[in-house]
Amino acid sequence: MPRKLTKKDESGAREAVRAPASEQGSAPPTSTRSRDLASRGERGEPGELPSAWLDRLLAAVVTLPLEDGQRAVVTSLVDTLAALLPDHAVGACFVPEPGSASHGQVVERRMPAGSVVAPPGVDPTRVFPALSYERVIAVPGSTTGSTLHVASDVDALDATESPVVRLVDRAAMALGHALHVSRQLTSPGPGPRDSHDFDERMIQADKLATFGQIAAGIVHELNNPLTSIVAYSDFLIRRAVSGPEPRDPDDVDRLRRISESANRMLRFTRDFVAYARPSSGVAGPVILHGVVDQAVAFCEHVLSQSGVSIDRRYAPDVMTVRGVSEQLVQVFVNLLTNASQAAPAEGGRIVITTSIDPSSRDAVVVVEDNGAGIAPEHLRQVFLPFFTTKSDRDGTGLGLSIVKSIVDGHDGRIHVESPPGSGARFVIALPSWHRA
């Protein structure tokens, strides 16, 4: 029974699978057909690749069907190796990366003419268990253990002497890069392929950024008159209360309302200008509940227009996280804006819950709404740039992408849940300050 040796050689590939010496005798030399194939190219030192093989491999790599998916790429490359090595068995064990469009393990096998595939149950750890020698070469860049395989009954597949092994090793390097490119091209998501649509969205994003700068400048200019209104209304209230002549209580109450409204607007404009100011990017202790409260204040008008109520269910302890305050405010502004737009016409509700993860001690914030939710086919796409199910008037598809980018930049985690018939539920975990 053939057995598998897993000791790694200097090239990083596993040792060739071989039968015990008692069964196979001494290791045979490379097969006659392999020597003939190699002689068609320029031979140099032992193990040196024939140039004809490299030329054919290069020609195959540049024509790989990248847009047809990763399985098509694997199949095409295995076919190329089988054509180059007709006296060897060639195969691949491909496991898609998490998040890719492909699913399930794929095993490709190409046997030499006249060979018999081993029956099921014979050494399932191998792709070619019926053959005496099998070399397994890991595909670079694969985190799931995808591999290329070459096997033979007569070729010992020595890592330093065999040009066949060198060829398959080069093919594995090419396959790793091709799978990465194919995954990017075929990953689920709208990723606008139409350049005109992409340009339009970029222009809209730039317009919104410019509008934000103008708005911040206008709000800054409002600070001076608002400060005057607050100061003079406070003066008039003190004068009315402590003056020698009695004042109408209703007049004093009106002055207090003016002062309270002006103070509220002044706090908002100062917070807005601070939020719009470029972030220092330096992380420090941030009181999480304060950040959420500030985001709610910014979104008050949007929430009021949508008729959405906010239910804040904060943990009793003061939660301090490590982060950049302005960036974290933007996270919750974007989430609240999205939730308000998804809320039903009547009875819209957003619940914000905070807690401490007992195992990691991370601060956890859950923002959930009672809207229509997110379709199952869209759940994996919501954080992609420019993905949106809204009309052009309501969004650019950048909001949740920015949210994920900021959370990732804070060494945090975010995921979305949307059970059928329920609203969306965004869960964010951020490192506590004491962990820094």
MIZA-286857 format. One record per residue (C-alpha): residue in three letters; x, y, z. Coordinates in pm, whole numbers, padded with zeros to 5 digits, always signed. Example, Ala and Ser with C-alpha at 12.3 -4.5 7.8 and 13.67 -1.06 7.14 Angstrom:
REM residues 2
ALA+01230-00450+00780/SER+01367-00106+00714/
//
This chain:
REM residues 436
MET+00000+00000+00000/PRO+00155+00338-00092/ARG+00220+00568+00196/LYS+00258+00943+00221/LEU+00559+01124+00364/THR+00485+01478+00484/LYS+00836+01600+00565/LYS+00884+01926+00376/ASP+01181+01978+00150/GLU+01366+02307+00099/SER+01128+02421-00178/GLY+00829+02411+00056/ALA+00660+02126-00132/ARG+00584+01798+00043/GLU+00802+01494-00019/ALA+00686+01274-00303/VAL+00450+00999-00197/ARG+00621+00665-00248/ALA+00573+00300-00171/PRO+00797+00121+00080/ALA+01121-00009-00066/SER+01015-00366+00006/GLU+00727-00326-00237/GLN+00878-00108-00506/GLY+01248-00181-00500/SER+01495+00097-00560/ALA+01361+00426-00690/PRO+01336+00412-01071/PRO+01468+00693-01287/THR+01254+00952-01460/SER+01039+00791-01729/THR+01152+00770-02091/ARG+00867+00993-02214/SER+00954+01259-01955/ARG+01316+01255-02072/ASP+01199+01282-02433/LEU+00968+01574-02350/ALA+01240+01750-02159/SER+01486+01703-02443/ARG+01261+01907-02672/GLY+01363+02216-02476/GLU+01704+02337-02376/ARG+01844+02125-02095/GLY+02100+02256-01851/GLU+02168+02151-01494/PRO+01963+01866-01345/GLY+01614+01986-01263/GLU+01638+02283-01498/LEU+01312+02351-01681/PRO+01302+02306-02059/SER+01231+02638-02228/ALA+00960+02476-02444/TRP+00767+02383-02129/LEU+00795+02736-01991/ASP+00680+02884-02322/ARG+00371+02665-02330/LEU+00294+02729-01963/LEU+00324+03105-02016/ALA+00096+03091-02319/ALA-00163+02900-02116/VAL-00143+03133-01816/VAL-00208+03450-02016/THR-00521+03292-02168/LEU-00672+03154-01845/PRO-01051+03214-01829/LEU-01033+03448-01528/GLU-01384+03589-01570/ASP-01540+03241-01592/GLY-01466+03170-01227/GLN-01201+02999-01018/ARG-01309+02646-01106/ALA-01266+02722-01477/VAL-00917+02858-01403/VAL-00819+02540-01213/THR-00960+02314-01485/SER-00780+02504-01760/LEU-00442+02491-01586/VAL-00474+02120-01504/ASP-00557+02052-01871/THR-00243+02243-01972/LEU-00022+02042-01735/ALA-00179+01717-01856/ALA-00095+01812-02214/LEU+00263+01898-02118/LEU+00309+01583-01908/PRO+00118+01309-02093/ASP+00291+01026-01903/HIS+00213+01172-01560/ALA-00108+01198-01365/VAL-00189+01562-01292/GLY-00458+01700-01064/ALA-00568+01970-00826/CYS-00754+01990-00499/PHE-00917+02333-00490/VAL-01098+02479-00189/PRO-01252+02826-00250/GLU-01148+03111-00025/PRO-01409+03244+00222/GLY-01632+03505+00060/SER-01567+03393-00297/ALA-01841+03310-00546/SER-01735+02944-00572/HIS-01848+02691-00313/GLY-01741+02340-00221/GLN-01422+02145-00274/VAL-01324+02066-00634/VAL-01090+01779-00726/GLU-00959+01763-01082/ARG-00779+01450-01208/ARG-00608+01381-01540/MET-00466+01029-01576/PRO-00215+00907-01838/ALA-00362+00705-02122/GLY-00425+00348-02013/SER-00409+00422-01640/VAL-00681+00306-01405/VAL-00826+00532-01136/ALA-00801+00374-00792/PRO-01129+00247-00648/PRO-01288+00444-00363/GLY-01144+00383-00018/VAL-00779+00347-00126/ASP-00581+00606+00074/PRO-00833+00895+00059/THR-00560+01144+00160/ARG-00418+01122-00193/VAL-00553+01232-00529/PHE-00377+00944-00708/PRO-00351+00664-00449/ALA-00302+00390-00708/LEU+00028+00537-00832/SER+00358+00481-00656/TYR+00482+00840-00642/GLU+00283+01155-00582/ARG+00408+01503-00511/VAL+00179+01762-00352/ILE+00256+02131-00407/ALA+00070+02401-00212/VAL-00083+02684-00412/PRO+00079+03009-00288/GLY-00169+03256-00137/SER-00431+02992-00060/THR-00554+03003+00300/THR-00776+02697+00251/GLY-00508+02447+00152/SER-00555+02429-00226/THR-00289+02210-00389/LEU-00156+02084-00723/HIS-00065+01716-00761/VAL+00159+01523-00997/ALA+00200+01145-00978/SER+00368+00859-01159/ASP+00449+00489-01131/VAL+00796+00528-01280/ASP+00911+00885-01211/ALA+01047+00931-00858/LEU+00960+01304-00877/ASP+01273+01418-00697/ALA+01241+01783-00594/THR+01596+01876-00696/GLU+01638+01657-01005/SER+01294+01640-01167/PRO+01200+01912-01419/VAL+00842+01785-01388/VAL+00831+01895-01025/ARG+00981+02232-01114/LEU+00718+02279-01383/VAL+00429+02202-01150/ASP+00581+02429-00886/ARG+00584+02717-01138/ALA+00228+02631-01235/ALA+00122+02649-00868/MET+00269+02999-00840/ALA+00080+03109-01153/LEU-00240+02945-01027/GLY-00223+03130-00694/HIS-00209+03468-00868/ALA-00475+03374-01125/LEU-00719+03258-00855/HIS-00674+03588-00670/VAL-00752+03789-00984/SER-01046+03564-01077/ARG-01189+03598-00726/GLN-01181+03977-00756/LEU-01349+03968-01097/THR-01624+03726-01003/SER-01690+03805-00635/PRO-02056+03883-00565/GLY-02141+04249-00563/PRO-02256+04514-00800/GLY-01907+04672-00829/PRO-02025+04879-01123/ARG-01860+04739-01430/ASP-01999+05011-01647/SER-01741+05291-01644/HIS-02001+05561-01704/ASP-02205+05449-01403/PHE-01888+05437-01193/ASP-01788+05789-01301/GLU-02135+05920-01218/ARG-02114+05778-00866/MET-01768+05922-00813/ILE-01890+06266-00926/GLN-02184+06241-00687/ALA-01952+06143-00401/ASP-01728+06440-00480/LYS-02032+06672-00487/LEU-02141+06547-00146/ALA-01791+06601-00007/THR-01787+06958-00144/PHE-02134+07021-00007/GLY-02018+06902+00334/GLN-01729+07148+00332/ILE-01960+07436+00234/ALA-02213+07338+00502/ALA-01941+07325+00765/GLY-01833+07676+00666/ILE-02190+07807+00687/VAL-02242+07649+01028/HIS-01918+07804+01150/GLU-02045+08148+01043/LEU-02366+08091+01241/ASN-02171+08054+01564/ASN-02117+08430+01611/PRO-02484+08541+01587/LEU-02594+08242+01795/THR-02343+08331+02063/SER-02484+08685+02067/ILE-02843+08556+02096/VAL-02747+08333+02390/ALA-02557+08610+02569/TYR-02827+08879+02526/SER-03116+08645+02612/ASP-02938+08541+02932/PHE-02882+08908+03015/LEU-03250+08991+02959/ILE-03359+08696+03174/ARG-03138+08805+03464/ARG-03258+09164+03429/ALA-03623+09058+03417/VAL-03591+08837+03724/SER-03381+09065+03944/GLY-03508+09405+03826/PRO-03708+09639+04054/GLU-04014+09634+03832/PRO-04220+09311+03809/ARG-04217+09141+03469/ASP-04484+08934+03305/PRO-04397+08566+03383/ASP-04494+08472+03027/ASP-04236+08714+02888/VAL-03967+08561+03108/ASP-04071+08214+02992/ARG-04044+08323+02629/LEU-03694+08457+02692/ARG-03595+08123+02850/ARG-03723+07937+02545/ILE-03520+08165+02317/SER-03211+08104+02529/GLU-03262+07725+02539/SER-03320+07702+02162/ALA-03020+07920+02084/ASN-02800+07717+02322/ARG-02914+07395+02157/MET-02833+07530+01810/LEU-02496+07658+01934/ARG-02401+07318+02079/PHE-02505+07152+01753/THR-02303+07390+01535/ARG-01994+07349+01752/ASP-02025+06971+01745/PHE-02089+06975+01371/VAL-01781+07186+01301/ALA-01572+06957+01522/TYR-01712+06655+01337/ALA-01639+06807+00995/ARG-01287+06906+01092/PRO-01022+06665+00952/SER-00949+06394+01206/SER-00616+06391+01382/GLY-00610+06016+01329/VAL-00459+05965+01674/ALA-00647+05706+01876/GLY-00725+05778+02238/PRO-00986+05702+02502/VAL-01337+05770+02373/ILE-01654+05745+02581/LEU-01872+05526+02362/HIS-02210+05645+02488/GLY-02110+06007+02425/VAL-02019+05923+02066/VAL-02355+05754+02008/ASP-02543+06046+02169/GLN-02361+06290+01943/ALA-02452+06086+01635/VAL-02818+06078+01745/ALA-02812+06458+01784/PHE-02673+06499+01432/CYS-02944+06271+01291/GLU-03230+06423+01491/HIS-03376+06607+01192/VAL-03357+06299+00967/LEU-03512+06080+01237/SER-03788+06333+01300/GLN-03872+06356+00929/SER-03897+05977+00908/GLY-04105+05954+01224/VAL-03851+05717+01380/SER-03808+05684+01756/ILE-03477+05599+01924/ASP-03451+05356+02213/ARG-03109+05368+02382/ARG-03038+05069+02603/TYR-02697+05147+02745/ALA-02496+04922+02973/PRO-02477+05066+03327/ASP-02100+05106+03320/VAL-01919+05390+03145/MET-01776+05230+02832/THR-01446+05371+02710/VAL-01302+05244+02384/ARG-00980+05308+02201/GLY-01047+05515+01891/VAL-01081+05845+01709/SER-01395+06024+01825/GLU-01485+06195+01495/GLN-01453+05872+01299/LEU-01667+05675+01543/VAL-01936+05944+01529/GLN-01942+05898+01152/VAL-01994+05523+01195/PHE-02312+05574+01395/VAL-02434+05866+01184/ASN-02419+05641+00877/LEU-02590+05350+01054/LEU-02868+05571+01195/THR-02925+05738+00858/ASN-02954+05400+00686/ALA-03188+05269+00955/SER-03415+05574+00933/GLN-03439+05541+00555/ALA-03531+05172+00590/ALA-03791+05232+00861/PRO-04162+05181+00790/ALA-04379+05485+00720/GLU-04540+05453+01062/GLY-04402+05313+01385/GLY-04037+05325+01281/ARG-03804+05236+01566/ILE-03428+05206+01614/VAL-03287+05030+01918/ILE-02925+05094+02022/THR-02788+04846+02275/THR-02444+04846+02436/SER-02274+04571+02635/ILE-01937+04420+02721/ASP-01832+04094+02560/PRO-01752+03871+02860/SER-01476+03679+02681/SER-01290+03947+02484/ARG-01392+04245+02704/ASP-01467+04436+02382/ALA-01740+04700+02383/VAL-02032+04580+02171/VAL-02289+04810+02009/VAL-02597+04675+01834/VAL-02801+04904+01607/GLU-03122+04741+01488/ASP-03433+04869+01314/ASN-03779+04735+01242/GLY-03766+04800+00868/ALA-03806+04555+00582/GLY-03459+04409+00639/ILE-03196+04307+00387/ALA-03253+04043+00121/PRO-03043+03727+00178/GLU-02865+03770-00156/HIS-02755+04120-00053/LEU-02618+04042+00294/ARG-02268+03966+00166/GLN-02260+04281-00044/VAL-02375+04557+00191/PHE-02020+04663+00283/LEU-01897+04679-00078/PRO-01824+05028-00216/PHE-02108+05169-00429/PHE-02348+04888-00346/THR-02695+05029-00282/THR-03056+04926-00328/LYS-03173+05287-00291/SER-03249+05529-00568/ASP-02975+05764-00685/ARG-03146+06040-00490/ASP-03117+05858-00160/GLY-02765+05720-00159/THR-02430+05664-00324/GLY-02356+05321-00179/LEU-02054+05447+00017/GLY-02203+05476+00367/LEU-02164+05118+00490/SER-01833+05077+00307/ILE-01699+05373+00506/VAL-01844+05225+00826/LYS-01658+04898+00774/SER-01337+05077+00682/ILE-01346+05283+01003/VAL-01432+04984+01222/ASP-01153+04778+01065/GLY-00915+05071+01121/HIS-01005+05060+01491/ASP-00917+04687+01510/GLY-01287+04622+01554/ARG-01538+04390+01393/ILE-01874+04447+01229/HIS-02133+04214+01083/VAL-02494+04240+00979/GLU-02787+04011+01052/SER-03131+04020+00894/PRO-03356+03723+00969/PRO-03644+03684+00722/GLY-03933+03909+00817/SER-03723+04121+01052/GLY-03526+04442+01022/ALA-03149+04480+00992/ARG-02920+04433+01290/PHE-02564+04571+01279/VAL-02328+04442+01548/ILE-02004+04631+01617/ALA-01727+04523+01856/LEU-01456+04775+01951/PRO-01148+04724+02170/SER-01184+04869+02518/TRP-00935+05140+02613/HIS-00775+04936+02891/ARG-00664+04680+02631/ALA-00444+04929+02446/
//
